[in-house]
């Protein structure tokens, strides 16, 4: 019986795919970079940086699902929920990849319940 490959993991947590991060980067550049910066460093005083300390602080105590819901429910500013769910998922994947979460091999679109458990605890292990 052939063995099935397991998704890449960080401390037991499933990770995004490189394709999702690339798709998310395209969507981020088109829909988010105006305020959050093309390098995820804010160009707007009202928009948070999505890197380094600001990134880690914003994730404190939250799961990926929490952040997905927050982003989907509030972004783009003044036009919340205007993107399809997969686009929001891909944008979250890009933000995580940009911040050093290495890619795996299982798409989050099919594993929402699993990736939603990735929390600030896991991110601290990656970014002490």
C-alpha positions in Angstrom: 0.0 0.0 0.0 1.5 3.4 -1.0 2.3 5.8 1.8 0.6 9.2 1.6 2.9 12.2 2.1 2.1 14.2 5.2 1.8 18.0 5.1 4.8 19.9 6.2 4.4 21.0 9.8 5.8 23.5 12.3 5.7 22.0 15.8 2.8 19.7 14.6 0.9 22.4 12.8 0.0 22.2 9.1 1.3 24.9 6.9 0.3 26.9 3.8 1.5 26.0 0.3 3.9 28.0 -1.7 1.2 28.4 -4.4 -1.2 29.9 -1.9 1.5 32.4 -0.7 2.2 33.4 -4.3 -1.5 33.8 -5.1 -1.9 35.7 -1.8 1.0 38.0 -2.7 -0.7 39.0 -6.0 -4.0 39.7 -4.2 -2.2 41.6 -1.4 -0.4 43.8 -3.9 -3.6 44.5 -5.8 -5.9 45.0 -2.8 -3.8 45.7 0.4 -0.5 47.3 -0.5 -1.9 50.8 -0.9 -2.3 51.0 2.9 -0.2 48.2 4.3 2.8 48.7 1.9 4.1 46.5 -0.8 6.7 45.2 1.7 4.0 44.9 4.4 5.4 48.0 6.1 2.5 50.4 6.4 2.3 53.4 4.2 -0.8 54.7 6.0 -0.7 55.9 9.6 -4.0 54.2 10.2 -2.9 50.8 8.8 -0.7 48.4 10.9 2.6 47.0 9.7 2.2 43.3 9.0 5.8 42.3 9.8 8.1 41.7 12.8 6.9 43.0 16.2 3.6 44.4 14.9 2.9 41.1 13.2 3.6 39.0 16.4 1.7 41.5 18.6 -1.3 41.3 16.4 -1.4 37.5 16.5 -1.0 37.3 20.3 -3.7 34.9 21.6 -5.3 34.4 18.2 -5.5 31.6 15.7 -5.2 31.8 12.0 -9.0 31.4 11.8 -9.4 34.4 14.1 -7.2 36.6 11.9 -8.9 35.3 8.8 -12.3 36.4 10.2 -10.9 39.7 11.3 -9.4 40.5 7.9 -12.4 39.2 6.0 -14.8 41.2 8.2 -12.8 44.5 7.9 -10.7 44.6 4.7 -10.4 46.2 2.3 -11.2 49.2 4.4 -14.7 50.4 3.5 -15.3 47.3 1.3 -15.2 44.4 3.8 -16.1 40.9 2.5 -15.6 42.1 -1.1 -13.2 39.3 -1.9 -14.0 35.6 -2.0 -12.9 33.4 0.9 -10.1 31.7 -0.9 -8.5 35.1 -1.7 -8.7 36.1 2.0 -7.1 32.7 2.9 -4.4 33.2 0.3 -3.6 36.7 1.6 -3.3 35.3 5.2 -1.0 32.6 3.7 1.1 35.3 2.1 1.4 37.4 5.3 2.5 34.3 7.2 5.0 33.3 4.5 6.4 36.8 4.4 6.9 36.5 8.1 8.9 33.3 7.9 6.4 30.5 8.1 7.8 28.0 5.5 5.5 26.4 3.0 4.1 22.9 3.2 2.1 20.8 0.7 -1.5 21.0 1.8 -3.8 23.8 0.7 -5.6 25.6 3.5 -8.8 25.8 1.4 -9.3 22.1 2.2 -8.0 22.1 5.7 -9.6 25.2 7.4 -10.3 23.3 10.6 -6.7 22.1 10.8 -4.9 25.3 10.0 -7.2 27.3 12.2 -5.4 25.9 15.1 -2.1 27.6 14.2 -1.8 30.1 17.0 0.5 32.7 18.5 2.0 29.9 20.5 3.3 28.3 17.3 4.4 31.6 15.8 6.5 32.3 18.9 8.3 29.0 18.3 9.2 30.2 14.9 9.9 33.9 15.8 11.3 33.9 19.3 
